[in-house]
Amino acid sequence: MDAVDGFALRLEQNGQGPVVWVSGELDIATAPLLSDCLDDFNGQPVTIDFSGVTFLDSSGLAVLIWSALARRSRLAGAAWRSADADEGL
């Protein structure tokens, strides 16, 4: 999908729906890329895999929170799930 200075997004499908694989630093410079990606799902449940994330700041966290809130307001019961987040994040 997108790649900026070591940051990358990759979209795949599994048996439960779309999976967004995030790698690199999720920060003020890259958070808008994830936000744009998540907006494309229009309330559809999506799994976000953080196994490749090396750094997460408040900008990245804000994208996740706002995305979840927007999904709930658009479609009752819609949710995102995280997978394999590093314990150090």
N, C-alpha and C positions, 0 to 999 in steps of 0.2 A: 504494500500500500504506500506508505510514506516512510522516508528515511531522512533524518537530519542529524548530522554530527553524532553518529552512533546510536541514535534513537530510531526505532522502527516499529511499525504496526503491520501485522499480517492477519488477514482474515481467512478463516477456514470454517468448514461445517463439520459437526459431529452428529451423532444420533439424537442429540437434544437441541440442536439449532446452531446458530452462529457462535464462533469463538474468535475473539480478538486477542491475539498474542502481542504483548507489549514488551519491548526490550530497550535497554539503555536508561537514560535519566529522564524521568517524568517530572518536569519542572515548568517554570514560567514560560520558557521558550518553546516547549514541546506540548504542553497541556492543550493548547488550541487544536492541535492535530488530532488528539484523542477525542476532544469534544466534538469536532466535526464528524469524526468517524461514528461516534455513538449517536449523534443526531440522525444519521441515516437509517437507524433501525426503527424510528417512529413508534416507540413503546414496545417493540418486540423484545422478549427476553433474550439476553445475550450473556455469554460467559466471557469474563475478562481474565486472561491468564497473565499473572504478574511474575512468572518464574524467571524472566529475563530482565526484570527491572533492577537496576543497580542503585537508584536514588529516587526518592519520592518526596517532593516538598508540598507545601500547603496549596499551591496552584494545582498540582495533580490531584490532590485529595478533593479540592473544591469541584473539579470537573466530575469526579465520581459521585459526590453528594448531589450536585445540581442535576446530573443526569438521572439519578435514581428518583429524585423529587419530581422531575419533569415527567418521567415515565408513569409514576403513580398518579399524577394529575391527568394524564392523557388516557390512561387505560388502567382501571382498577385491577389490582392483582399482578400487574407486570413487575418483574424484578430482574436484577442482574446478579450474577454469582461470581465470586472470585475463585480462582484456582491456583494452587501452588505458590502463594505469596511467600516470599522470603521472610523468615522470622525476624530478621534485623530491620525490616522496614517499619 
